[in-house]
């Protein structure tokens, strides 16, 4: 076999191999939009079906942005390699090479006849999907932030207006069963989360109990300190106790009065877990559940006894109903359910569950 024949056979083998590679890359490039639509559509669907968890929505939208950007880069790389093959084909056999490339002018061979028009169209779609995902992510993040701060802003602005109504109701009226359990009781460690104007914290302090009061609203906290200037109450501004002063302590009684409805559903599992960590083995977690319509202005979420029972059960806690009563501020359509939460197998002497 002559050297010329050998060169021809090598060239033919290289040509066929490059052609196969080119066809594979071409197929892959046309699959990119399908991959992008499947990825983006699936992630957006996940966002639409998990409205209660903003964190999950943000994660899914972030993944959509990364996915579309990654496909944008991959498309550029694929088209670059294909361009290298096309240049080789053109140089190897100019007479049989078809450029299929116009001048890109409206009056010429067409505005959309450029060599990389397909790549650019695909990348525009990918960029638009990534940009829209980014917009949705920002909006979701802002909504999550504004929802969390909505209730705090409400109480910050209306602290003094609300104080008169809250202070007009006594601890005994608000928590009659707990009142009977605490009055004349030997001092215990109490954590009041969402202390508001400090009415409950002040009464328990007067009974000799060691009280830590946590309130997220700065205006409410300042008002509470003014209305109830007791040096023995430890005041903290926080949503749920995370400070070192609280983290190392455990309490006989933890009170969440008119607080649970301010927590988004997705955060309640973490909240009950944290509360369980702060509760003594024989301690009592006392909550009042607001049963009634939601209130967007105040950032209120629907609550139920069954939901609380399910979340508490995962942390080894048992939930019992104590009583149910109409709203003491005479608001229409609102009732309050008082519940006791203890560790499974334990009983609290502070309150007696409803029989």
Phi, psi and omega in degrees: 000133184284161178299324180296320178293321179298314179299321180295317180294321178295318178297317181296320179295317179295319180298313181296319180295315179297323178296319178296316178298319180296316180297322178296316179294322179297318177297317180296320181297321180285345176276341182304313178300322179294318177298317181296316180295319180295314181297307183295315180299318180295318180291320177295324177296318177300322178296317183289337182262004177232057184293338184278346182243099180291330180296315178297318179300315180296318179297316181294318179293322176298320178294324177296319179296312180298317181297314180292321178294320178298319178291327176300313179293317180299322179296320177297318180294317179299315182292328177296314180295320178298323178297322177296318177296318181297319177297322179293318178298319181296318180287326184286323183213076186303322184294330182262004183269129178250118182286323182052047184229123178269185181270358176073016180255149182299320181267003180261235181274004177118139182294331185252036180246016180295163186294326184247027185297321180296314178302315183292323178296312178301317182291328175296318179295316179297319179295320179295319179296318179295319180295318179294320177298322179295318178299315179296322179296315180297316180296319179294316178298317179295320179295319179297316180294315183292327178293317180294324184268352184299314181293322179295316178300321180300312182287329176298318184283332188243020185306309184291323179293322182282334186301317182301316182291318181293316183289340180287343179262127182279164176300321181296321179290320184286323185224069186299319181292318179292326177301314181295329180281333185264331184295133180063018177272147176300149185306135176230167177271124185237138174241117180254106182263127187076053189291343177062233181280000178086009182302309182291317180299319181294319181295315180294325176296320178295334178278358177096005181279152180271110192249132168247123183246126181244129180218126182284333182278120180298320180293318178296317181297317179295320179294320179298317179295327179287316182287328184230073185282069179258130181285345184269352177271128177267112183262138176221143174261110182193161178276306171229144188299115178234353183288155181299329182296333183258326191301326185269003183253156173233151190236148175285328182219129174239126182249130170235089181265117181057045183239320190303327183287348177276349181270128174301150183305320184294341183262353187289328177298314177294324181294315181292329177294317179295320179295322178297324179293331183271350185267135175294162183303323179255020183278172181237130171256116185249126180231152168244126183258128179276115179256109182167186182294154178286167181219101183297325182298325183262000180066050181259141178242154178293143178230161176206155179297318182297320180295316179297319180298319180293315180295318181292323180300328179293339180255014178075028181244147178248138183247132179230141176280136178259304180196171177221140185213156176291165181294129183287344176264010175062033176279131186293138174078010182241132174230160182237131178250126178263130183228153178244134179237124179225169176290144182303130181094351181257161173227149179255139177274354184282325180221156177247121179301154180291133180274000000 
